[in-house]
Each structure stands twice: as C-alpha cells, then as structure tokens.
C-alpha cells in the first residue's frame, strides 16, 4: 500500500509509492535510455494489455475492451495511490502520515498512435475535455477524495513513459499544496477587494495585450507575468468560473484555444516536451467567487538545478512579453 507523508517543515505531502519501488540501478539518466520498441499497449488491438476501461467513447456495436473506440479511460497499471480501502490518518512522533488511498487513471486520447492533442481533429480534443469532466464528476462522489488533479506529460523529458498521446488524473485525499496556495492567495485578494484576482489579471492583460497569446469569445491564453519556465502559458475562461465544466454544455471554445496554443508551441519550439495541469476549485468549495479555474501549460526547456531547488526561485531566460509575441506571430 502506498503512503502519504507530510514534511513538517514545508507542509508538503509526498507519496511514498512502494509499488513503484526502484533500486539505484533503475535510475538511468535520460541520455542513456533507449527508445521503447514497436509494441504500444494503448494502440487498438492491445486492449487486453491494459486494465479494464472505466469509460470509453465507442459505437454501441463494439464490446468493452475491444477495438472500435475513439477514447478510453483506464486505471493506471502502476498507480501512485490505491483505490481500495479506508482512509486512515496516523502519527509517528512529530510526523503525520496516511495510507495511500486515491485513484490513478489514464485517459488514452486517441486510437491513432502518431496523433497528439495539437494534431488530432478538434472534435477529438473536445472528447478529451468531456472525459476529464465525466471522471471529475464521478470521483467527486467518493467522500474519501478532496481533489482530482488532471495533468498531461508530453514527451520523455516531461515524464511520459509512453509515446502514445494520453493524459492522467490522480484523485487525492488532500488538496495539493500548490492548489491550496493559489486558493488561499485568491481568497485573501477577494476578502480585501471583493473581486476575483484572476478576473482582474485577465481584464488587465486583455487591455494591454502584451502577454496575450490568443483569445476567442470565451477563453484567453496568456503568458503569466512571472512565468517559471520559458513560454509557460495559461488558459483561462474570460468570465468567472470557479470550477472546470462545459459552459453552455459545450467544450468547443476550450478545445479551440487549447489546440491553438499547442500548435503555436509546436511551431515556435519545434514540438517541445511539456506538462499541462488543470487547476480547479477543491470539492468542498467548488462554487465560489474568489478562485478561477485554469490550465497551466509548461514546456520543458530548462533544467531545475541547485539554485532553484534551494531557493524556490526560478530563472527564466525568456521574458513573457517576448514569448507571447513569438507565439502570436507563429504561422500555423
């Protein structure tokens, strides 16, 4: 059983995942790793090699866990947390810990091995967003979980072990520290000014235009004022929405801007590895006036080294104003 342990100094929680246990010889530097062979467990015809699907978008005439699907969600074969069991919080002297209860799922975004979120049809990107929403709504029913983090690792440098386009979610019995910090800061701003912090940022950025990457009727893509990494881009609804969902029962506008930004990054940076993370309000307070859900897209172009680890500062060699300009001018 995995275990969650809390660092009493920083307040950070760490997952000790014994099921993923590695010996020193298992840690090979990226330059020494060999590319995987031709077999892909996520390709059609190999459904028997994954765990049974939780949901799938497929014609009614096709059987579960068989070819014919356009999207599948399956439990991760090597989960960071375990779905079965009751949650137990424990102490060990000054240390706090709990058993590793949670859910860890993989969303296989397309049956086509060579496609990515940037290159698949926009309707398929909409389906990916619907899958995120459906899984969030289902996992919210489990009282053990306080938060579901949805994320994507694109490319080996970004942490992906398989080339086939997929994203993941982890349901957690705690609110992640980074999300809690965002929510706390947003709440303090709202208590002081009676306005949403991100609503104010979006309004200001759209007025100046310096860090606007792209916008459509409902969403804006912005280079944040103080980005951690070069070409970091956030996608946000223009009007206040505290939790992720389909406005007017449609994800077409979000699929449009998400795919547009990824195409711009591919054009400007020659298809970089990246992570994206969806930050939405915690289940216990998901409808509120102070927090604004968003997607953070972070290309992996620099390395986190001693100064960053030791200080918490990030050194970014590309001003966000220049990054936004490069992306706006990209011909896609």
C-alpha positions, 0 to 999 in steps of 0.5 A: 500500500502506498503512503502519504507523508507530510514534511513538517517543515514545508507542509508538503505531502509526498507519496511514498509509492512502494509499488513503484519501488526502484533500486539505484540501478533503475535510475538511468539518466535520460541520455542513456535510455533507449527508445521503447520498441514497436509494441504500444499497449494503448494502440487498438488491438492491445486492449487486453494489455491494459486494465479494464476501461472505466469509460470509453467513447465507442459505437454501441456495436463494439464490446468493452475492451475491444477495438472500435473506440475513439477514447478510453479511460483506464486505471493506471497499471502502476498507480501512485495511490490505491483505490481500495480501502479506508482512509486512515490518518496516523502519527509517528512522533512529530510526523503525520502520515496516511495510507495511500488511498486515491485513484490513478487513471489514464485517459488514452486520447486517441486510437491513432498512435502518431496523433497528439492533442495539437494534431488530432481533429478538434472534435477529438480534443473536445472528447478529451475535455468531456472525459476529464469532466465525466471522471471529475464528476464521478470521483467527486462522489467518493467522500474519501477524495478532496481533489482530482488533479488532471495533468498531461506529460508530453514527451520523455523529458516531461515524464511520459513513459509512453509515446502514445498521446494520453493524459492522467488524473490522480484523485487525492485525499488532500488538496495539493499544496500548490492548489491550496496556495493559489486558493488561499492567495485568491481568497485573501485578494477577494476578502480585501477587494471583493473581486476575483484576482484572476478576473482582474489579471485577465481584464488587465492583460486583455487591455494591454495585450502584451502577454496575450497569446490568443483569445476567442469569445470565451477563453484567453491564453496568456503568458503569466507575468512571472512565468517559471519556465520559458513560454509557460502559458495559461488558459483561462475562461474570460468570465468567472468560473470557479470550477472546470465544466462545459459552459453552455454544455459545450467544450468547443471554445476550450478545445479551440484555444487549447489546440491553438496554443499547442500548435503555436508551441509546436511551431515556435519550439519545434514540438517541445516536451511539456506538462499541462495541469488543470487547476480547479476549485477543491470539492468542498468549495467548488462554487465560489467567487474568489478562485478561477479555474485554469490550465497551466501549460509548461514546456520543458526547456530548462533544467531545475538545478541547485539554485532553484531547488534551494531557493524556490526561485526560478530563472527564466531566460525568456521574458513573457512579453517576448514569448507571447509575441513569438507565439502570436506571430507563429504561422500555423 
